Amino acid sequence: MKNKYISLFAIFLFFYSCEEDGYQKSSVDRLIPDRTIYIAGSSYNSAGDITACYWVDGVRNELPGGAWATDITVSNGDVYISGTSESYNACYWVNQQRYDLPGLGGEAEAIAVNGDDVYVAGWYNNGSCYWKNGQKVDLTVNGDSQAFAIGIRNNGSVYIGGYYMNNHHYVIPCFWKDGNNRTNLPVPSGGDGEVYDIAFMDGNMRYYGGYVLKTSSFAGYTPTPAYWRHTTRTNLPLGASTMDVYGAVGNAITIDGEDIYVAGYRDWFGDTGQEGPTGGYTPQYWKNGTLHDLEEGMRTEYGTGAAYDIKIADGNVVVVGEVPRDTLDSYSIESACVWVNGELNHLVQIDDVNQNIDDWMQSTAKGLYIE
């Protein structure tokens, strides 16, 4: 009994010290033994403002002057996060210190660290780009293009994934290597596509996750999740026929040994004759091409949520995203969450925010890092 009370007292002191430092407690504790889970996104703070933030094992950390956060990584004990500032320009944070990036109207979508160098991928009013230590490197100018992903190969080469629009007005998935050296990725005949994430197998072979538009007899062009191994494309299954599913998207990709994981969502048509909302987005992931559904949130007209990032640690599959927690006339109010081996955990609780806010649960989780 003595050890029990000592443990409870230690837990109380830990959370008390977190609150004194401006952090907020969540119901999510250490979900994987001996591992720390970092999640980037946005949510309401205790003052009632929705801002960029990140969670460390469920404890919310405010990101000063931020609208939302998109990606997160940790290097040598420092936390690096990409996102958008309250003035709606691209930025990144290092240990909660914000650094604004050049380029008006931009957004930072992904971040990577290699030694002393910080790389951020994104876009701005004039096209797609990446920033190295705050210096902008244009990938496209005066064109419809966005960069969503960045990764550093073992040899130091920098890869950025995204899309650009060609002269025939097709949206072409592509990657750039070390600047504006662009390689187009294959799409179905007459289709489009986009790259949303990059992963490396053994630090060398590049994998790109995203989606393509694929023709179908019922729905026309169907969004289809896909990944590319360098330039070889693999389409992932929708989980049902195109008479039931409008399409699906892969938002994130990660590699664990020889296993390839893609996380995203399915968009399906409503069930005819069923009472209440039925259609919309459903969170899920694919492992080596096999689809796995994730525990759902509350059903609304817009579905039950989406997955935005995925990582594997000690055999555990960890996914972050958002699910509805409440409905207002079937309107979807999304709430940040994390799934561990398919089990749903909410990141925001009613006690975390001002209780006078009707949509207190509105939040999202976009980036994930496991230490």
Secondary structure by P-SEA (a helix, b strand, c coil): caaaaaaaaaaaaaaaaaaaacccccccccccccbbbbbbbbbbccccbbbbbcccccbbbbbccccccccccccccbbbbbbbccccccccccccbbbbbcccbbbbccccccccbbbbbbccccccccccccbbbbcccccccccccccccccbbbbbbbccccccccccccccccccbbbbbbccccccccccccccccccbbbbbbbbbbbbcccccccccccccccbbbbbbcccccccccccccccccccccbbbbbbbbbbbcccccccccccbbbbcccccbbbbccccccccccccccccccccccbbbbbbbbbccccccccbbbbbcccccbbbbccccccccccccccccccccccccc
